[in-house]
Amino acid sequence: MKISEFLNKDNNNLDLARIILACLVIVGHSEAINGSGIYWIDPFHHFLKFTYAGAFAVKVFLFISGLVVTNSYLSKKSVVYFVISRLFRILPGLLFVLLVTVFIFGPIVTNLEFKEYLSQLNYFAYIRHNIVFYSDYLLPGVFVENLYPNIVNGSLWTLRYEIGCYIILPILFLFLGNRNKKYFIFPILLVFIDTLLPNRFFLGFIDNNPEKYLLPMAFAYGVFFAIFSTKIFINIYVVLVSFLVFFFLKSTIYAEILFTLASCNLVLFLSSLKYILKMKPKYDISYGVYLWGFLIQQTLFSLFGHINIIIHCLLAILFSVVLAVITFIFIEKPFMNFGKAFLNFINEKYLNSVKVI
């Protein structure tokens, strides 16, 4: 199957893939937040050493984002549509989680009196910083005695890298032109080459933590698939070859990169299987699960301390999914619909070029 065919929503189940990946992030954080336990191993870290479930999931998540948002841009060919649709997709859910964190979770789990907690909020710096993707992890008296202390929501740091990719993508389209897609191979190669270099030139602002510096590469891989979707096939042979390459080079410094790329291929292939297509979720709750997961895990530890790690993980996933469904139904979906209506309005009045469906 060509990627161009795969990108038809009827031919993929990327929504389910993203939900599973968001749950894997929770799995990956469980030992750090709850502490280790008998009969518990992070399967990725146990077998691969160079990564763990959470780091793996975030990279594949970014790959899918690169694929989907690039395809969205190509279908509309409008920077206005791209920017507004991204804002209405990302900000409402994030703001809701931040508000609930500060005004509901915070007062419940802080070790301060309620009035003292409110007086130390510093003009809601937690909300102000995180809504513009400047990571702020602290709320007064919150989780200070946790095993993973003081960090309210440790998953939010990835958002600024994803947003950075979203900003660069339309700029490249404006610079290279919508009709000159073949030239995109150069910035994509640049990202890959720079990722492989020991001292990165363009990505030097990202530290040597592979959880961070591999994110642009994962996103660029998704962009590559979307740009050349009519020329790229995804099937079991592509998956097998990519894992064979990883297997033969797994002892090199490029092992994590090769495993990430092979895993991205595998996720696409699995998402296209007929029996997987039958399991399409009703709601696209992956973003919500990701936003709530870390906070829920920290709250569970704050309230109950160390418990069986499997129970901790399952409870965190359960509560995160429930909150994600609520967030999607009452916050995310209404704002996405409003964004579409707003885009149709400005299109009819000013642009006369993009019909939002």
TORBA-901453 format. One line per field, with one value per residue (C-alpha): y, z negated, x; residue in three letters; residue number from 1; chain. Coordinates in nm, 3 decimals. Each point is the difference from the previous one (the first is absolute). Last residue first. Example, Ala and Ser with C-alpha at 12.3 -4.5 7.8 and 13.67 -1.06 7.14 Angstrom:
BEGIN
py <- [-0.106 / -0.344] .
pz <- [-0.714 / -0.066] .
px <- [1.367 / -0.137] .
aa <- [SER / ALA] .
i <- [2 / 1] .
ch <- [A / A] .
//
This chain:
BEGIN
py <- [2.009 / 0.327 / 0.165 / 0.189 / 0.266 / 0.284 / 0.164 / 0.300 / -0.045 / -0.358 / -0.124 / 0.209 / -0.169 / -0.350 / 0.037 / 0.112 / -0.295 / -0.237 / 0.158 / -0.024 / -0.370 / -0.044 / 0.197 / -0.223 / -0.314 / 0.096 / 0.129 / -0.196 / -0.326 / -0.010 / 0.105 / -0.250 / -0.278 / 0.104 / 0.001 / -0.358 / -0.108 / 0.158 / -0.166 / -0.344 / 0.045 / 0.115 / -0.284 / -0.255 / 0.138 / 0.017 / -0.351 / -0.126 / 0.190 / -0.153 / 0.301 / 0.267 / 0.297 / 0.015 / 0.368 / 0.150 / -0.311 / 0.011 / 0.375 / -0.044 / -0.261 / 0.216 / 0.298 / -0.215 / -0.137 / 0.304 / 0.167 / -0.326 / -0.149 / 0.323 / 0.001 / -0.366 / 0.051 / -0.018 / -0.122 / -0.293 / -0.224 / -0.202 / -0.371 / -0.134 / 0.161 / -0.224 / -0.310 / 0.136 / 0.087 / 0.361 / 0.109 / -0.298 / 0.120 / 0.358 / -0.108 / -0.227 / 0.276 / 0.226 / -0.286 / -0.036 / 0.372 / -0.010 / -0.313 / 0.159 / 0.315 / -0.197 / -0.221 / 0.280 / -0.012 / -0.351 / -0.335 / -0.018 / 0.027 / -0.345 / -0.007 / 0.354 / -0.081 / -0.316 / 0.209 / 0.228 / -0.298 / -0.168 / 0.312 / 0.075 / -0.362 / 0.008 / 0.289 / 0.377 / 0.146 / 0.337 / 0.174 / 0.161 / 0.102 / 0.195 / 0.307 / -0.197 / -0.262 / 0.264 / 0.208 / -0.307 / -0.051 / 0.370 / -0.043 / -0.289 / 0.198 / 0.303 / -0.224 / -0.175 / 0.289 / -0.014 / -0.351 / -0.051 / 0.235 / 0.171 / 0.347 / 0.178 / 0.341 / -0.185 / -0.107 / 0.196 / -0.095 / -0.327 / -0.113 / -0.380 / 0.020 / -0.244 / 0.247 / 0.260 / -0.248 / -0.082 / 0.364 / 0.100 / -0.292 / 0.134 / 0.354 / -0.131 / -0.249 / 0.285 / 0.106 / -0.270 / 0.178 / 0.285 / 0.070 / 0.131 / 0.242 / -0.034 / 0.306 / -0.006 / -0.377 / 0.030 / 0.262 / -0.228 / -0.276 / 0.214 / 0.106 / -0.348 / -0.140 / 0.257 / -0.092 / -0.362 / 0.106 / 0.228 / -0.278 / -0.247 / 0.176 / -0.056 / -0.360 / 0.079 / 0.127 / 0.109 / -0.061 / 0.090 / -0.340 / -0.329 / -0.220 / 0.250 / 0.225 / 0.331 / -0.121 / 0.342 / 0.246 / 0.298 / -0.107 / -0.079 / -0.161 / 0.300 / -0.079 / 0.298 / -0.127 / 0.327 / -0.153 / -0.147 / 0.333 / 0.186 / -0.300 / -0.073 / 0.373 / 0.037 / 0.347 / -0.137 / -0.299 / 0.062 / 0.174 / -0.277 / -0.270 / 0.212 / 0.040 / -0.375 / -0.103 / -0.156 / -0.367 / 0.016 / -0.306 / 0.120 / 0.372 / -0.080 / -0.259 / 0.232 / 0.360 / -0.035 / -0.336 / 0.069 / 0.326 / -0.163 / -0.289 / 0.243 / 0.214 / -0.304 / -0.120 / 0.344 / 0.067 / -0.297 / -0.057 / 0.359 / 0.119 / -0.268 / 0.084 / 0.370 / -0.047 / -0.252 / 0.181 / 0.329 / -0.168 / -0.134 / -0.288 / -0.183 / -0.364 / 0.060 / 0.157 / -0.296 / -0.244 / 0.190 / -0.011 / -0.376 / -0.116 / 0.232 / -0.083 / -0.373 / 0.042 / 0.209 / -0.279 / -0.249 / 0.209 / 0.042 / -0.373 / -0.098 / 0.247 / -0.127 / -0.370 / 0.012 / 0.056 / -0.104 / -0.317 / -0.192 / -0.308 / 0.120 / 0.367 / -0.076 / -0.256 / 0.225 / -0.271 / -0.090 / -0.339 / 0.146 / 0.377 / 0.321 / 0.342 / 0.190 / 0.302 / -0.129 / -0.352 / 0.117 / 0.255 / -0.243 / -0.158 / 0.345 / 0.074 / -0.337 / 0.120 / 0.292 / -0.246 / -0.218 / 0.306 / 0.103 / -0.341 / 0.001 / 0.334 / -0.122 / -0.259 / 0.012 / -0.067 / 0.170 / 0.317 / 0.024 / 0.047 / -0.364 / 0.068 / 0.280 / -0.220 / -0.257 / -0.346] .
pz <- [-0.585 / 0.023 / 0.339 / 0.083 / 0.265 / -0.041 / -0.239 / -0.140 / -0.069 / 0.107 / -0.137 / -0.314 / -0.072 / 0.098 / -0.227 / -0.289 / 0.051 / 0.004 / -0.315 / -0.170 / 0.083 / -0.143 / -0.307 / -0.052 / 0.049 / -0.244 / -0.294 / -0.091 / 0.188 / 0.015 / -0.360 / -0.130 / 0.205 / -0.120 / -0.362 / 0.034 / 0.189 / -0.262 / -0.283 / 0.159 / 0.107 / -0.347 / -0.162 / 0.227 / -0.069 / -0.375 / -0.003 / 0.192 / -0.235 / -0.313 / -0.227 / -0.117 / -0.152 / 0.000 / 0.039 / 0.126 / 0.204 / 0.174 / 0.055 / 0.164 / 0.234 / 0.082 / 0.081 / 0.224 / 0.197 / 0.045 / 0.301 / 0.178 / -0.055 / 0.129 / 0.314 / 0.067 / -0.044 / 0.361 / -0.079 / 0.136 / 0.016 / 0.318 / -0.078 / 0.340 / 0.165 / -0.214 / 0.150 / 0.350 / -0.050 / 0.083 / -0.350 / -0.027 / 0.306 / -0.120 / -0.345 / 0.153 / 0.216 / -0.303 / -0.187 / 0.272 / -0.020 / -0.379 / 0.006 / 0.253 / -0.209 / -0.320 / 0.153 / 0.163 / -0.254 / 0.119 / -0.163 / 0.160 / 0.351 / 0.133 / -0.192 / 0.103 / 0.368 / -0.050 / -0.167 / 0.305 / 0.237 / -0.193 / -0.011 / 0.369 / 0.078 / -0.219 / 0.196 / 0.030 / 0.341 / 0.078 / 0.338 / -0.026 / -0.360 / 0.083 / -0.205 / -0.261 / -0.058 / -0.019 / -0.245 / -0.224 / 0.011 / -0.078 / -0.317 / -0.113 / 0.082 / -0.191 / -0.304 / 0.000 / -0.182 / -0.294 / -0.142 / 0.132 / -0.276 / 0.163 / -0.039 / 0.262 / 0.106 / 0.215 / 0.241 / 0.290 / -0.060 / -0.190 / -0.164 / 0.025 / 0.345 / 0.067 / -0.093 / 0.231 / 0.286 / -0.064 / -0.036 / 0.313 / 0.190 / -0.078 / 0.091 / 0.338 / 0.080 / -0.017 / 0.345 / 0.155 / -0.132 / 0.243 / 0.061 / -0.347 / 0.012 / -0.150 / -0.226 / -0.080 / -0.047 / -0.219 / -0.213 / -0.020 / -0.157 / -0.229 / -0.228 / -0.039 / -0.074 / -0.277 / -0.130 / -0.030 / -0.178 / -0.234 / -0.075 / -0.115 / -0.335 / -0.102 / -0.107 / -0.341 / -0.145 / -0.363 / -0.061 / -0.362 / -0.104 / 0.190 / -0.311 / -0.113 / -0.300 / 0.187 / 0.210 / -0.013 / -0.270 / 0.231 / 0.366 / 0.207 / 0.339 / 0.227 / 0.360 / 0.232 / 0.245 / 0.021 / -0.204 / -0.230 / -0.114 / -0.068 / -0.165 / -0.245 / -0.048 / -0.143 / -0.136 / -0.228 / -0.126 / -0.352 / -0.138 / 0.129 / -0.186 / -0.315 / 0.012 / 0.052 / -0.278 / 0.132 / 0.053 / 0.348 / 0.123 / 0.002 / 0.058 / 0.304 / 0.158 / 0.024 / 0.071 / 0.144 / 0.175 / 0.123 / 0.154 / 0.161 / 0.139 / 0.148 / 0.150 / 0.166 / 0.143 / 0.139 / 0.133 / 0.222 / 0.256 / 0.026 / 0.046 / 0.258 / 0.202 / -0.009 / 0.114 / 0.277 / 0.139 / 0.014 / 0.155 / 0.277 / 0.236 / -0.116 / 0.085 / -0.027 / -0.344 / -0.126 / 0.142 / -0.184 / -0.319 / 0.024 / 0.084 / -0.237 / -0.278 / 0.063 / -0.031 / -0.314 / -0.162 / 0.108 / -0.188 / -0.306 / -0.020 / -0.004 / -0.276 / -0.212 / 0.051 / -0.074 / 0.212 / 0.050 / -0.211 / 0.280 / -0.166 / -0.354 / 0.094 / 0.255 / -0.215 / -0.308 / -0.259 / -0.286 / -0.166 / -0.338 / -0.028 / 0.085 / -0.129 / 0.058 / 0.199 / 0.158 / 0.044 / 0.157 / 0.246 / 0.290 / -0.054 / 0.011 / 0.324 / 0.128 / -0.058 / 0.235 / 0.255 / -0.026 / 0.056 / 0.296 / 0.164 / -0.054 / 0.179 / 0.269 / 0.111 / 0.371 / 0.332 / -0.063 / -0.103 / 0.345 / -0.090 / 0.088 / 0.364 / 0.026 / -0.205 / 0.278 / -0.087] .
px <- [-1.465 / 0.188 / -0.021 / 0.315 / 0.043 / -0.246 / 0.244 / -0.187 / -0.368 / -0.063 / 0.332 / -0.036 / -0.333 / 0.110 / 0.301 / -0.220 / -0.233 / 0.296 / 0.142 / -0.339 / -0.013 / 0.350 / -0.109 / -0.304 / 0.214 / 0.274 / -0.203 / -0.314 / 0.039 / 0.381 / 0.054 / -0.255 / 0.159 / 0.346 / -0.117 / -0.123 / 0.314 / 0.226 / -0.193 / 0.034 / 0.364 / 0.101 / -0.194 / 0.169 / 0.349 / -0.049 / -0.148 / 0.305 / 0.230 / -0.149 / -0.035 / 0.242 / -0.180 / -0.379 / -0.092 / 0.326 / 0.080 / -0.337 / 0.036 / 0.341 / -0.146 / -0.302 / 0.222 / 0.222 / -0.295 / -0.223 / 0.162 / 0.087 / -0.344 / -0.152 / 0.211 / -0.086 / -0.375 / -0.114 / -0.351 / -0.200 / 0.306 / 0.063 / 0.022 / -0.111 / 0.302 / 0.222 / -0.164 / 0.061 / 0.366 / 0.093 / 0.096 / 0.236 / 0.191 / 0.018 / 0.117 / 0.264 / 0.145 / 0.028 / 0.165 / 0.262 / 0.077 / 0.029 / 0.215 / 0.235 / 0.037 / 0.048 / 0.269 / 0.200 / 0.282 / 0.078 / -0.078 / -0.344 / 0.144 / -0.091 / -0.328 / -0.096 / 0.048 / -0.205 / -0.271 / -0.022 / -0.005 / -0.280 / -0.217 / 0.045 / -0.085 / -0.313 / -0.146 / 0.021 / 0.067 / 0.153 / -0.037 / -0.344 / 0.065 / 0.316 / -0.086 / -0.194 / 0.270 / 0.272 / -0.204 / -0.029 / 0.375 / 0.044 / -0.208 / 0.219 / 0.315 / -0.127 / -0.066 / 0.340 / 0.167 / -0.235 / -0.029 / 0.353 / 0.127 / 0.296 / -0.146 / -0.209 / 0.134 / 0.254 / -0.270 / 0.144 / 0.363 / -0.016 / 0.321 / 0.001 / -0.163 / -0.283 / -0.274 / 0.154 / -0.010 / -0.366 / -0.106 / 0.193 / -0.148 / -0.348 / 0.107 / 0.127 / -0.279 / -0.246 / 0.120 / -0.218 / -0.309 / 0.045 / -0.367 / -0.076 / 0.290 / 0.347 / -0.013 / -0.371 / 0.008 / 0.307 / -0.172 / -0.304 / 0.217 / 0.217 / -0.285 / -0.148 / 0.346 / 0.044 / -0.345 / 0.114 / 0.316 / -0.195 / -0.246 / 0.265 / 0.047 / -0.362 / 0.053 / 0.151 / -0.325 / 0.018 / 0.370 / 0.077 / 0.134 / 0.029 / -0.035 / -0.260 / 0.054 / -0.016 / -0.294 / -0.166 / 0.107 / -0.015 / -0.033 / 0.306 / 0.058 / 0.030 / 0.089 / -0.021 / -0.260 / -0.197 / -0.284 / 0.265 / 0.140 / -0.323 / -0.167 / 0.282 / 0.057 / -0.351 / 0.066 / 0.271 / -0.202 / 0.132 / -0.309 / -0.225 / 0.194 / 0.010 / -0.377 / -0.051 / 0.239 / 0.317 / 0.090 / -0.148 / -0.194 / -0.361 / 0.065 / 0.217 / -0.229 / -0.300 / 0.106 / 0.351 / -0.032 / -0.353 / 0.119 / 0.305 / -0.206 / -0.253 / 0.276 / 0.158 / -0.329 / -0.081 / 0.354 / 0.079 / -0.275 / -0.123 / 0.358 / 0.078 / -0.312 / 0.084 / 0.359 / -0.071 / -0.304 / 0.188 / 0.304 / -0.220 / 0.075 / -0.314 / 0.085 / 0.374 / -0.039 / -0.201 / 0.254 / 0.270 / -0.209 / -0.052 / 0.351 / 0.183 / -0.246 / 0.048 / 0.376 / -0.042 / -0.204 / 0.267 / 0.255 / -0.223 / -0.068 / 0.367 / 0.081 / -0.289 / 0.069 / 0.372 / 0.310 / 0.362 / -0.027 / -0.179 / -0.149 / -0.064 / -0.039 / -0.270 / -0.178 / -0.013 / 0.016 / -0.229 / -0.029 / 0.091 / -0.021 / 0.176 / -0.095 / -0.324 / 0.120 / 0.322 / -0.141 / -0.325 / 0.138 / 0.047 / -0.340 / -0.161 / 0.185 / -0.122 / -0.356 / 0.064 / 0.143 / -0.311 / -0.220 / 0.214 / -0.031 / -0.377 / -0.031 / 0.241 / -0.251 / 0.061 / -0.174 / -0.335 / 0.182 / 0.163 / 0.365 / 0.071 / -0.083 / 0.260 / 0.235 / -0.013 / -0.127] .
aa <- [ILE / VAL / LYS / VAL / SER / ASN / LEU / TYR / LYS / GLU / ASN / ILE / PHE / ASN / LEU / PHE / ALA / LYS / GLY / PHE / ASN / MET / PHE / PRO / LYS / GLU / ILE / PHE / ILE / PHE / THR / ILE / VAL / ALA / LEU / VAL / VAL / SER / PHE / LEU / ILE / ALA / LEU / LEU / CYS / HIS / ILE / ILE / ILE / ASN / ILE / HIS / GLY / PHE / LEU / SER / PHE / LEU / THR / GLN / GLN / ILE / LEU / PHE / GLY / TRP / LEU / TYR / VAL / GLY / TYR / SER / ILE / ASP / TYR / LYS / PRO / LYS / MET / LYS / LEU / ILE / TYR / LYS / LEU / SER / SER / LEU / PHE / LEU / VAL / LEU / ASN / CYS / SER / ALA / LEU / THR / PHE / LEU / ILE / GLU / ALA / TYR / ILE / THR / SER / LYS / LEU / PHE / PHE / PHE / VAL / LEU / PHE / SER / VAL / LEU / VAL / VAL / TYR / ILE / ASN / ILE / PHE / ILE / LYS / THR / SER / PHE / ILE / ALA / PHE / PHE / VAL / GLY / TYR / ALA / PHE / ALA / MET / PRO / LEU / LEU / TYR / LYS / GLU / PRO / ASN / ASN / ASP / ILE / PHE / GLY / LEU / PHE / PHE / ARG / ASN / PRO / LEU / LEU / THR / ASP / ILE / PHE / VAL / LEU / LEU / ILE / PRO / PHE / ILE / PHE / TYR / LYS / LYS / ASN / ARG / ASN / GLY / LEU / PHE / LEU / PHE / LEU / ILE / PRO / LEU / ILE / ILE / TYR / CYS / GLY / ILE / GLU / TYR / ARG / LEU / THR / TRP / LEU / SER / GLY / ASN / VAL / ILE / ASN / PRO / TYR / LEU / ASN / GLU / VAL / PHE / VAL / GLY / PRO / LEU / LEU / TYR / ASP / SER / TYR / PHE / VAL / ILE / ASN / HIS / ARG / ILE / TYR / ALA / PHE / TYR / ASN / LEU / GLN / SER / LEU / TYR / GLU / LYS / PHE / GLU / LEU / ASN / THR / VAL / ILE / PRO / GLY / PHE / ILE / PHE / VAL / THR / VAL / LEU / LEU / VAL / PHE / LEU / LEU / GLY / PRO / LEU / ILE / ARG / PHE / LEU / ARG / SER / ILE / VAL / PHE / TYR / VAL / VAL / SER / LYS / LYS / SER / LEU / TYR / SER / ASN / THR / VAL / VAL / LEU / GLY / SER / ILE / PHE / LEU / PHE / VAL / LYS / VAL / ALA / PHE / ALA / GLY / ALA / TYR / THR / PHE / LYS / LEU / PHE / HIS / HIS / PHE / PRO / ASP / ILE / TRP / TYR / ILE / GLY / SER / GLY / ASN / ILE / ALA / GLU / SER / HIS / GLY / VAL / ILE / VAL / LEU / CYS / ALA / LEU / ILE / ILE / ARG / ALA / LEU / ASP / LEU / ASN / ASN / ASN / ASP / LYS / ASN / LEU / PHE / GLU / SER / ILE / LYS / MET] .
i <- [357 / 356 / 355 / 354 / 353 / 352 / 351 / 350 / 349 / 348 / 347 / 346 / 345 / 344 / 343 / 342 / 341 / 340 / 339 / 338 / 337 / 336 / 335 / 334 / 333 / 332 / 331 / 330 / 329 / 328 / 327 / 326 / 325 / 324 / 323 / 322 / 321 / 320 / 319 / 318 / 317 / 316 / 315 / 314 / 313 / 312 / 311 / 310 / 309 / 308 / 307 / 306 / 305 / 304 / 303 / 302 / 301 / 300 / 299 / 298 / 297 / 296 / 295 / 294 / 293 / 292 / 291 / 290 / 289 / 288 / 287 / 286 / 285 / 284 / 283 / 282 / 281 / 280 / 279 / 278 / 277 / 276 / 275 / 274 / 273 / 272 / 271 / 270 / 269 / 268 / 267 / 266 / 265 / 264 / 263 / 262 / 261 / 260 / 259 / 258 / 257 / 256 / 255 / 254 / 253 / 252 / 251 / 250 / 249 / 248 / 247 / 246 / 245 / 244 / 243 / 242 / 241 / 240 / 239 / 238 / 237 / 236 / 235 / 234 / 233 / 232 / 231 / 230 / 229 / 228 / 227 / 226 / 225 / 224 / 223 / 222 / 221 / 220 / 219 / 218 / 217 / 216 / 215 / 214 / 213 / 212 / 211 / 210 / 209 / 208 / 207 / 206 / 205 / 204 / 203 / 202 / 201 / 200 / 199 / 198 / 197 / 196 / 195 / 194 / 193 / 192 / 191 / 190 / 189 / 188 / 187 / 186 / 185 / 184 / 183 / 182 / 181 / 180 / 179 / 178 / 177 / 176 / 175 / 174 / 173 / 172 / 171 / 170 / 169 / 168 / 167 / 166 / 165 / 164 / 163 / 162 / 161 / 160 / 159 / 158 / 157 / 156 / 155 / 154 / 153 / 152 / 151 / 150 / 149 / 148 / 147 / 146 / 145 / 144 / 143 / 142 / 141 / 140 / 139 / 138 / 137 / 136 / 135 / 134 / 133 / 132 / 131 / 130 / 129 / 128 / 127 / 126 / 125 / 124 / 123 / 122 / 121 / 120 / 119 / 118 / 117 / 116 / 115 / 114 / 113 / 112 / 111 / 110 / 109 / 108 / 107 / 106 / 105 / 104 / 103 / 102 / 101 / 100 / 99 / 98 / 97 / 96 / 95 / 94 / 93 / 92 / 91 / 90 / 89 / 88 / 87 / 86 / 85 / 84 / 83 / 82 / 81 / 80 / 79 / 78 / 77 / 76 / 75 / 74 / 73 / 72 / 71 / 70 / 69 / 68 / 67 / 66 / 65 / 64 / 63 / 62 / 61 / 60 / 59 / 58 / 57 / 56 / 55 / 54 / 53 / 52 / 51 / 50 / 49 / 48 / 47 / 46 / 45 / 44 / 43 / 42 / 41 / 40 / 39 / 38 / 37 / 36 / 35 / 34 / 33 / 32 / 31 / 30 / 29 / 28 / 27 / 26 / 25 / 24 / 23 / 22 / 21 / 20 / 19 / 18 / 17 / 16 / 15 / 14 / 13 / 12 / 11 / 10 / 9 / 8 / 7 / 6 / 5 / 4 / 3 / 2 / 1] .
ch <- [A / A / A / A / A / A / A / A / A / A / A / A / A / A / A / A / A / A / A / A / A / A / A / A / A / A / A / A / A / A / A / A / A / A / A / A / A / A / A / A / A / A / A / A / A / A / A / A / A / A / A / A / A / A / A / A / A / A / A / A / A / A / A / A / A / A / A / A / A / A / A / A / A / A / A / A / A / A / A / A / A / A / A / A / A / A / A / A / A / A / A / A / A / A / A / A / A / A / A / A / A / A / A / A / A / A / A / A / A / A / A / A / A / A / A / A / A / A / A / A / A / A / A / A / A / A / A / A / A / A / A / A / A / A / A / A / A / A / A / A / A / A / A / A / A / A / A / A / A / A / A / A / A / A / A / A / A / A / A / A / A / A / A / A / A / A / A / A / A / A / A / A / A / A / A / A / A / A / A / A / A / A / A / A / A / A / A / A / A / A / A / A / A / A / A / A / A / A / A / A / A / A / A / A / A / A / A / A / A / A / A / A / A / A / A / A / A / A / A / A / A / A / A / A / A / A / A / A / A / A / A / A / A / A / A / A / A / A / A / A / A / A / A / A / A / A / A / A / A / A / A / A / A / A / A / A / A / A / A / A / A / A / A / A / A / A / A / A / A / A / A / A / A / A / A / A / A / A / A / A / A / A / A / A / A / A / A / A / A / A / A / A / A / A / A / A / A / A / A / A / A / A / A / A / A / A / A / A / A / A / A / A / A / A / A / A / A / A / A / A / A / A / A / A / A / A / A / A / A / A / A / A / A / A / A / A / A / A / A / A / A / A / A / A / A / A / A / A / A / A / A / A / A / A / A / A / A] .
//
